[in-house]
Amino acid sequence: MAGLSVPTWDPQAAKLIATILLEAIVLYVGYAGLERLFGPAIMEALVGGDEIGSK
């Protein structure tokens, strides 16, 4: 029957998938850190503040 066989894992493909996943996690955490550090200063420079809670 077609489609019922279990594909075998290629170790090279698994390594590539793991590398891409790790890179995505590092970028996600890295960009979040940069946004925390520089976000308020950039918002202040571009639009004069973020307008959240400012009264």
C-alpha positions as CSV (number, residue, x, y, z in Angstrom):
1,M,0.0,0.0,0.0
2,A,1.2,3.4,-0.8
3,G,2.0,5.9,1.9
4,L,2.2,3.4,4.8
5,S,6.0,3.0,5.0
6,V,7.9,4.8,7.7
7,P,10.6,7.0,6.2
8,T,14.1,6.5,7.5
9,W,15.9,9.4,9.1
10,D,18.9,10.7,7.4
11,P,21.4,11.8,10.2
12,Q,22.5,14.7,8.0
13,A,18.9,16.0,7.6
14,A,18.3,15.6,11.3
15,K,21.4,17.7,12.1
16,L,20.3,20.4,9.6
17,I,16.8,20.6,11.2
18,A,18.3,20.8,14.7
19,T,20.8,23.5,13.6
20,I,18.0,25.6,12.0
21,L,15.8,25.2,15.1
22,L,18.7,26.3,17.4
23,E,19.4,29.3,15.2
24,A,15.8,30.3,15.3
25,I,15.8,30.1,19.1
26,V,19.0,32.1,19.4
27,L,17.7,34.8,17.1
28,Y,14.3,35.0,18.9
29,V,16.0,35.5,22.3
30,G,18.7,37.8,20.9
31,Y,16.2,40.1,19.1
32,A,14.0,40.2,22.2
33,G,17.0,41.3,24.3
34,L,17.9,44.0,21.8
35,E,14.4,45.2,21.8
36,R,14.4,45.5,25.5
37,L,17.7,47.4,25.5
38,F,17.2,49.7,22.6
39,G,13.4,49.8,22.0
40,P,12.5,52.6,24.4
41,A,15.3,54.9,23.1
42,I,14.3,54.2,19.4
43,M,10.6,54.8,20.1
44,E,11.5,58.0,21.9
45,A,13.7,59.1,18.9
46,L,11.1,58.2,16.3
47,V,7.8,59.2,17.7
48,G,8.5,60.9,21.0
49,G,7.6,58.0,23.3
50,D,5.5,54.9,23.2
51,E,2.3,56.6,24.5
52,I,1.7,53.7,26.9
53,G,1.0,55.0,30.4
54,S,2.2,58.5,29.8
55,K,-0.1,61.1,31.3
